[in-house]
Amino acid sequence: MKNTNQITTDFIENRDIIKKAIKLESSYIYPVAANVFCAAGVKADADRLSTCKAIIKKNAGFASYLKGDVLPVLAAKLSVSADPEAMFENVMDMYGILKNHFSRSEYLALLAALLAEKTSTEEADRIAARGRAIYDKMKKEHPFLTSSEDNVMAGFMAFSEKSDQQLIDEAEQCYDLLRKKFSDKNAVQTVSHILAMTKGSPEDKVNRLFRMFDMLADAGHKFGKHYELSTLAAVSIIEAEEKELVDNIIDIDSQLSGQKGYGVLSLDKKTRLMH
């Protein structure tokens, strides 16, 4: 496993390469794309990224969500694949299948890219149909909170070995427990979906998240209570000691604080800590 210094260096280098290859995108999306390369253990290549961007632009169709805000992330995913053109064809196939079950959106485009990595086109229709059924159950529980952004979580949950009702019941238990500490209902709903997919009782999973949140705050690194929370939830389900995870977050946050893009006039401290 790489040390935190190497991880941080790779992350910044990848982000800057992506910014040069794919210009004028949101400062919030470049770090997501950079992490695609970090997760794959590959350094970003500007020429390959430009080629992948051209593949998307050429084949996605007019006004397609596949070439919207998700473009840098999708280009990164194509770039780390062995055959970018073949993978993009697969993403397009997945998007076509998903459109039969969900309304079109950039969230659906992201889900198509994720499905292309995780399943075959033969299996995708079953996953999409199950995802839609889970989404409908979410909507029934929280009609005003649930929207197209929840398509991605419903798609993830469709891979679970738990039953649809078990997933929804666990999510609701987590939601009620999380609301005792966090007021942002949208953020809490997303976190509840992440925790519902993992092992353990709702109480144990939520309490672990609470402890990590408090440990960070006690160390002077206050985590955001809004869209940032889903990232902390994802970290909390890693099988490692809580203190080790928190110490790594603090270490990387400190390193990022001295990097371009994370200074006083750049992304705020809570966003930096999320990264």
KEGU-312952 format. One record per atom (N, C-alpha, C): residue in three letters; x, y, z. Coordinates in steps of 0.1 Angstrom, whole numbers, plus 5000, padded with zeros to 4 digits. Layout:
% KEGU-312952
ALAXYZ ...
***
This chain:
% KEGU-312952
MET500849885000 MET500050005000 MET500950135000 LYS500550224992 LYS501350354991 LYS501150435004 ASN502150515007 ASN501950595019 ASN501150725015 THR500750795025 THR499850905023 THR500451015015 ASN501751035016 ASN502451135009 ASN502451104994 GLN502650974990 GLN502650934976 GLN501250944970 ILE500250904978 ILE498850914974 ILE498551054971 THR498851144980 THR498551294978 THR499251344966 THR500551314964 THR501251364952 THR500651314939 ASP500251184939 ASP499651124927 ASP498351194924 PHE497551224934 PHE496251284933 PHE496351424927 ILE497351504932 ILE497451644927 ILE498051644913 GLU498951554910 GLU499551544896 GLU498451504886 ASN497651404890 ASN496551354881 ASN495551474879 ARG495151544890 ARG494151654888 ARG494651754878 ASP495951794880 ASP496451894871 ASP496651854857 ILE496951734854 ILE496951674841 ILE495651674834 ILE494651634842 ILE493251634837 ILE492751774834 LYS493051874842 LYS492652014840 LYS493252074827 LYS494452024823 LYS495152074811 LYS494552004799 ALA494151874800 ALA493651804789 ALA492151834786 ILE491351854797 ILE489951884796 ILE489652014803 LYS489652114796 LYS489552254802 LYS488152294805 LEU488052394813 LEU486852474816 LEU485752384822 GLU486152284830 GLU485152214837 GLU485052254852 SER484052204859 SER483952244873 SER485152204882 SER485552294891 SER486652264900 SER486252144909 TYR484952114910 TYR484552014919 TYR484651874912 ILE484651874899 ILE484651744892 ILE486051694889 TYR487051784888 TYR488451734885 TYR488951644896 PRO488751674909 PRO489251574919 PRO488651434918 VAL487351434914 VAL486651304912 VAL487351224901 ALA487651294890 ALA488351224879 ALA489751184883 ALA490451274891 ALA491751234895 ALA491751114904 ASN490751094912 ASN490650974920 ASN490450844912 VAL489850854900 VAL489750744891 VAL491150684888 PHE492050774885 PHE493450724882 PHE494150674895 CYS493950744906 CYS494550694919 CYS494050554923 ALA492750534921 ALA492150404924 ALA492650294915 ALA492950334903 ALA493450234893 ALA495050214894 GLY495650304902 GLY497150294903 GLY497850334890 VAL497250424882 VAL497750464869 VAL497850624869 LYS498950664863 LYS499150814862 LYS498350864849 ALA497650974851 ALA496951034840 ALA497851074828 ASP497351054816 ASP498051084804 ASP497251184796 ALA497751304794 ALA497051404787 ALA496551374773 ASP497451304765 ASP497051274752 ASP495951164752 ARG496051064761 ARG495050964761 ARG493751014766 LEU493751114775 LEU492551174780 LEU491851254768 SER492751324761 SER492151404749 SER491551314739 THR492151194737 THR491551094728 THR490251044733 CYS490151014746 CYS488950964752 CYS487851074752 LYS488251194754 LYS487251304753 LYS486651314739 ALA487551294729 ALA487051294715 ALA486151184712 ILE486451064718 ILE485550944716 ILE484150974721 ILE484051044733 ILE482751074739 ILE482051174731 LYS482751284727 LYS482151394720 LYS481651344706 LYS482351254700 LYS481951204687 LYS480751114687 ASN480751034697 ASN479750924697 ASN478550934706 ALA478651034715 ALA477551044725 ALA476251094720 GLY476251164709 GLY475051214703 GLY474751364708 PHE473851424701 PHE473551564704 PHE472951584718 ALA473551674726 ALA473051714739 ALA472951594749 SER473851494747 SER473751374755 SER474251414769 TYR473651354779 TYR474151364793 TYR475551304795 LEU475951214786 LEU477251154787 LEU478351244784 LYS478051364778 LYS479151464776 LYS478851594783 GLY478151574795 GLY477851694803 GLY478951704814 ASP478451734826 ASP479451744837 ASP480151624841 VAL479651504837 VAL480351384840 VAL481551354830 LEU481651434820 LEU482651404810 LEU484051384815 PRO484651464824 PRO485951434829 PRO486151304836 VAL485051264843 VAL485151134850 VAL484951024840 LEU484051034831 LEU483950934821 LEU485150914812 ALA485751034809 ALA487051024801 ALA488150954809 ALA488150984822 ALA489150914831 ALA488950764831 LYS487650724832 LYS487350584833 LYS487750514819 LEU487450584808 LEU487850524795 LEU489450514794 SER490050614800 SER491550624799 SER492250514806 VAL491650464817 VAL492350364824 VAL491950224819 SER491050214810 SER490550084804 SER491550044793 ALA491549914790 ALA492449864780 ALA492049904766 ASP490749924763 ASP490249964750 ASP489150064752 PRO489550194752 PRO488550304754 PRO487350304745 GLU487550274732 GLU486350274723 GLU485450164726 ALA485950044729 ALA485049934733 ALA484349964746 MET485050024755 MET484350054768 MET483250154766 PHE483550254758 PHE482550354756 PHE481250294749 GLU481450204740 GLU480350134734 GLU479550064745 ASN480250004754 ASN479549934765 ASN478850034774 VAL479350144777 VAL478750254785 VAL477450294777 MET477550314764 MET476350354756 MET475250254757 ASP475650124756 ASP474650014757 ASP474050014771 MET474850034781 MET474250044795 MET473350154797 TYR473750274791 TYR472850394792 TYR471550364785 GLY471550294774 GLY470350264766 GLY469450174775 ILE470050074782 ILE469249984790 ILE468650064802 LEU469450144808 LEU468950224820 LEU467850314816 LYS467850374804 LYS466850464800 LYS465450404799 ASN465450264798 ASN464150194798 ASN463550194812 HIS464350224822 HIS463850214836 HIS463850344844 PHE464750434840 PHE464850564847 PHE464750684837 SER464450794842 SER464550914834 SER465950954831 ARG466151024820 ARG467551064816 ARG468051164825 SER469351154829 SER470051254837 SER471551234837 GLU472251324842 GLU473751304843 GLU474051194853 TYR473151184863 TYR473351074873 TYR473250944866 LEU472250934857 LEU472150804850 LEU473350774841 ALA473950884835 ALA475150864827 ALA476250804836 LEU476350854848 LEU477350804857 LEU477150664861 LEU475850634864 LEU475450494867 LEU475850404855 ALA475650444843 ALA475950364831 ALA477450334831 ALA478250434834 ALA479750404835 ALA480050304845 LEU479450314857 LEU479650224868 LEU479250074864 LEU478050064858 LEU477549934853 LEU478449874843 ALA479049954834 ALA479949904824 ALA481149834830 GLU481549884842 GLU482649824849 GLU482349694857 LYS481049684861 LYS480649584871 LYS479849474865 THR479249484854 THR478349384849 THR478349374834 SER477649274829 SER477549254814 SER476249314809 THR476149334796 THR474949384791 THR473749284793 GLU474049154793 GLU473049054795 GLU472449064809 GLU473249104819 GLU472849104833 GLU472249244836 ALA472649344828 ALA472349484831 ALA470849514832 ASP470049454824 ASP468649484824 ASP468049434837 ARG468449324842 ARG467949274855 ARG468349364867 ILE469649414866 ILE470149504876 ILE469349634876 ALA469149684863 ALA468449814861 ALA466949804866 ALA466349694863 ALA464949674868 ALA464849664883 ARG465849594889 ARG465849584904 ARG466149724910 GLY467049794903 GLY467449924908 GLY466150014908 ARG465350004897 ARG464150084896 ARG463150044908 ALA463049924910 ALA462149874921 ALA462549934935 ILE463949934937 ILE464449984949 ILE464250134950 TYR464450204938 TYR464150344938 TYR462750384941 ASP461750304936 ASP460350324939 ASP460050304953 LYS460750214960 LYS460550194974 LYS461150314982 MET462250364977 MET462850484983 MET461850604982 LYS461250614970 LYS460350724967 LYS459150714976 LYS458750594979 LYS457550574987 LYS457850625002 GLU459050595006 GLU459450635020 GLU459650785021 HIS460250835011 HIS460650985011 HIS460351044998 PRO459051074995 PRO458651124982 PRO459251254978 PHE459551344988 PHE460051474985 PHE461551474984 LEU462251384992 LEU463651374992 LEU464251304980 THR463551204975 THR464051114965 THR463951174951 SER465051184944 SER465051234930 SER466051164922 SER466351214910 SER467251144900 SER468651114906 GLU469051204915 GLU470451174921 GLU470451044928 ASP469350994933 ASP469250864940 ASP469350744931 ASN469250764918 ASN469350654908 ASN470650584910 VAL471750654912 VAL473050584914 VAL473050494926 MET472550544937 MET472550454949 MET471650334947 ALA470450364940 ALA469550244938 ALA470250144929 GLY471050184919 GLY471750094911 GLY472850014918 PHE473550084927 PHE474550014936 PHE473849914945 MET472649954951 MET471949864960 MET471449744953 ALA471249754940 ALA470749634932 ALA471749524931 PHE472949554934 PHE473949444934 PHE474049374948 SER473349424958 SER473349364971 SER472749224972 GLU473249144981 GLU472649014983 GLU471449024992 LYS471349134999 LYS470149155007 LYS468849174999 SER467749145004 SER466449164997 SER466149314996 ASP465349344986 ASP464949494984 ASP464349544997 GLN463449475004 GLN462849525016 GLN463849535027 GLN464749445028 GLN465749445039 GLN466649575037 LEU466949605024 LEU467749725022 LEU467049845026 ILE465749855022 ILE464949975026 ILE464749985041 ASP464449875047 ASP464249875062 ASP465549925069 GLU466749865065 GLU467949905071 GLU468250055069 ALA467950095056 ALA468250235053 ALA467350335062 GLU466150295064 GLU465250375072 GLU465650375087 GLN466150265092 GLN466650255106 GLN467950355107 CYS468850345097 CYS469950425097 CYS469550575096 TYR468650605087 TYR468150735085 TYR467650795099 ASP466850725106 ASP466350775119 ASP467450805129 LEU468350715129 LEU469550725139 LEU470350845135 LEU470650865122 LEU471550965117 LEU470951105119 ARG469551115118 ARG468851245120 ARG469051295134 LYS469451215143 LYS469651265157 LYS470851355158 LYS471751345148 LYS473051425148 LYS473151515136 PHE472551485125 PHE472651565112 PHE471351605107 SER471251735104 SER469951795100 SER469651785085 ASP470651775077 ASP470451775062 ASP469851645057 LYS468551645055 LYS467851525052 LYS468351455039 ASN468751535029 ASN469251475016 ASN470551405019 ALA471451465026 ALA472751405029 ALA472551275037 VAL471651285047 VAL471351175056 VAL470751055048 GLN469951085038 GLN469350975030 GLN470450905022 THR471350975016 THR472350915009 THR473250825018 VAL473650885029 VAL474450805039 VAL473750675043 SER472450685045 SER471650575050 SER471650465039 HIS471650505026 HIS471750405015 HIS473150335015 ILE474150415017 ILE475550355018 ILE475650255029 LEU475150285041 LEU475250205052 LEU474350075051 ALA473250095045 ALA472349985043 ALA472949865036 MET473849895027 MET474449795018 MET475549715025 THR475949755037 THR477049695043 THR476649605055 LYS477549525060 LYS477249435071 LYS477149505084 GLY476549445094 GLY476449505107 GLY475049555110 SER474849585123 SER473549645126 SER473549795123 PRO472349855121 PRO472249995118 PRO472950075130 GLU472650035142 GLU473250105154 GLU474750105153 ASP475349995151 ASP476849985150 ASP477450065139 LYS476850065127 LYS477350135116 LYS477250285118 VAL476050325123 VAL475850475125 VAL476750525136 ASN476950445147 ASN477750485158 ASN479250495154 ARG479650405145 ARG481050415140 ARG481250545132 LEU480250585124 LEU480350705117 LEU480350825126 PHE479550825136 PHE479450935146 PHE480850945153 ARG481450835157 ARG482750835164 ARG483850895155 MET483850865143 MET484850915134 MET484651065131 PHE483451105130 PHE483051245128 PHE483551325140 ASP483351275152 ASP483751345164 ASP485251345166 MET485851235162 MET487351225164 MET488051335155 LEU487451345143 LEU488051455134 LEU487751595140 ALA486551615145 ALA486251745151 ALA487151775163 ASP487351675171 ASP488251695183 ASP489651725179 ALA490051675167 ALA491451705163 ALA491551835155 GLY490451905154 GLY490452035147 GLY490152025133 HIS489651915128 HIS489251895114 HIS487751865113 LYS486951965113 LYS485551955114 LYS484951915100 PHE484351795099 PHE483851745087 PHE482551815083 GLY482251835070 GLY481051895066 GLY479851805069 LYS478651865071 LYS477451795075 LYS476451785063 HIS476951825051 HIS476051825040 HIS476451715030 TYR476651755017 TYR477051655007 TYR478351585010 GLU479151635019 GLU480451575023 GLU480251445030 LEU479151435037 LEU478951325047 LEU478951185040 SER478551175027 SER478551045020 SER479950995019 THR480951085017 THR482351045016 THR482850985029 LEU482451045040 LEU482850995053 LEU482250865056 ALA480950845051 ALA480250715053 ALA480950605045 ALA481450645033 ALA482150545025 ALA483450505031 VAL484150605038 VAL485450565045 VAL485150485057 SER484050515064 SER483750445076 SER483450295075 ILE483050255062 ILE482850105060 ILE484050035056 ILE485250095055 ILE486450025053 ILE486849945065 GLU487249825063 GLU487649735074 GLU489049775079 ALA489049875088 ALA490349915094 ALA489949985107 GLU490950005116 GLU490650075128 GLU490250215126 GLU489250265134 GLU488750395132 GLU489850505133 LYS490750485143 LYS491850585146 LYS492750585134 GLU493050475128 GLU493950465116 GLU493350545105 LEU492050525102 LEU491350595091 LEU491350745094 VAL491050785106 VAL490950925109 VAL492350985108 ASP493350915113 ASP494750975113 ASP495150995098 ASN494850895089 ASN495150905075 ASN494451025069 ILE493151045072 ILE492451165067 ILE493151295071 ILE493451305084 ILE494151425089 ILE495451445082 ASP496251335081 ASP497551345074 ASP497451405060 ILE496551345052 ILE496351385038 ILE495751525037 ASP494851565046 ASP494251695047 ASP495351805049 SER496251765058 SER497351865061 SER498251875049 GLN498551775042 GLN499351785030 GLN498651865019 LEU497351835017 LEU496551915007 LEU496552065010 SER496552095023 SER496452235026 SER497552325020 GLY498652265016 GLY499752345010 GLY499752334995 GLN498752264989 GLN498752244975 GLN497852354968 LYS498252384955 LYS497452484947 LYS496052434946 GLY495052524948 GLY493652484947 GLY492952454960 TYR493852454971 TYR493252434984 TYR493652544994 GLY494052654988 GLY494452764997 GLY493352855001 VAL493652975006 VAL492553055012 VAL491553095002 LEU491953124990 LEU490953164979 LEU490453054970 SER490652934975 SER490252814966 SER489152734973 LEU489152604971 LEU488052524977 LEU488152534993 ASP487052534999 ASP486952555013 ASP487552435021 LYS487752455034 LYS488352345042 LYS487552215043 LYS486252235043 LYS485352115044 LYS485452035031 THR485552095020 THR485752025007 THR487051955006 ARG488052035011 ARG489451975011 ARG489451855020 LEU488851855032 LEU488851745041 LEU488051625035 MET487051655027 MET486351545020 MET487251475010 HIS488051555003 HIS488951504993 HIS490051415000 
***
